[in-house]
Amino acid sequence: WPNTFGKIYVVNAPTLFRALWAGAKRFLSQEVNEKVTIAGSVADVRGKMVAELGADCLPTELGGSRQFAPPYHWGGGGKADGAAASAVSAIRSFKGRVMRDG
């Protein structure tokens, strides 16, 4: 699995998660460690994410220029946002039927 992804950012990670990752990453290859970035806040990695991914790929909440990007905006923005909200609504409806009907 390590070579199936290009880059992973975990942003706003709790202290416990960062501590566990610090121990676990010793058992992973250098290649995997270079692909994973764990940060305590957006400010810690904003510049790095914009430089590596481009501002147009990141939502405005993470320092990019992409507006109405899920999960920050569900059902309040553009066309893609409406589609995402519809999908979430369908999933909630399905979960409700499964829970109710057993």
N, C-alpha and C positions, 0 to 999 in steps of 0.2 A: 503493500500500500504506500510506502513512503515516496515512491517515484510517480504516483498517479496524480499528484498535485504540484502546482507551481509554487505557491506561497500561501501561508495561512497566517492571518493576524487575529489574535485574541485580544480584544480591547476591553478595558474596564474590568480586567480579571481581578477577582478578590485575592487578598494576600495569601490565603491558604492555598489557592490554586497555583499561584506563582511559586510558592515554596515547594509544593509537590512537583511542579514542572522542573524546578531547579535540580531536584533529586533524580527525577526520571530521565532527564535529557542526557545524563552521564552514560546511560545504557544505549543511546541512539547514536547513529553515525553522524559525522560532521556534516554530511550532505543534508540529512534531515534537519539537524539543528539550524542550519543556515536558512532553511525554508520556513521555519516557524518563528514567529515573533509574538511574545507575550508581553502585554503592557498594562500598567495599572491605570492609565488614563489615555484619552485621545491625544492630549497635548504631548505625551511622551513619544508618539509615533506619527503624528500628523504629517510632518515634513517628509519622513521616510515613505509613508504610504502614497503621498502625492507624487513624489519623485519616481517611485517604482511602478505605480499603477496608473497614474495620470489623474488629473483633477476631474475629468469628465466621467470617470468610472466610480468616483466616490460621492456619496450623498453630502449635501452641504453640512450636515451635522458632524461629519468626519473630516471637514476641511476641503471637500471637493466642490464641484460646481453642478452636480446632478441634483435636480429638484424632484420632489415627490417620489423618493425612493423608499420602497418597503425596507424594513419594518417601521420606519419613522412616520410614514404617511400611508395609512390604510383608508381608502375610500374618500379622500378629500382632495385629490389632485387630478392629474391627467388621465389619458386613456388606459395606460398600463396600470395605474393606481386603481381604477374602477374594476379592471379584470382581477387584480389581486384581491380586492375587497369581496368580489363575487365568489372567488375560490374559497376564501376564509368563511364566508357565510354558508356555502355548501357543505364545507367540512363540519362546521358547528351543527348544522341541521342533521347531518348524518350521524354524528356522535350522539346527539340528543335522541334520535330514534333508536340507536343501538342500546343506549343506556336504559331507555324506557321499555323497549320490547325484549330486552335481555338476550 
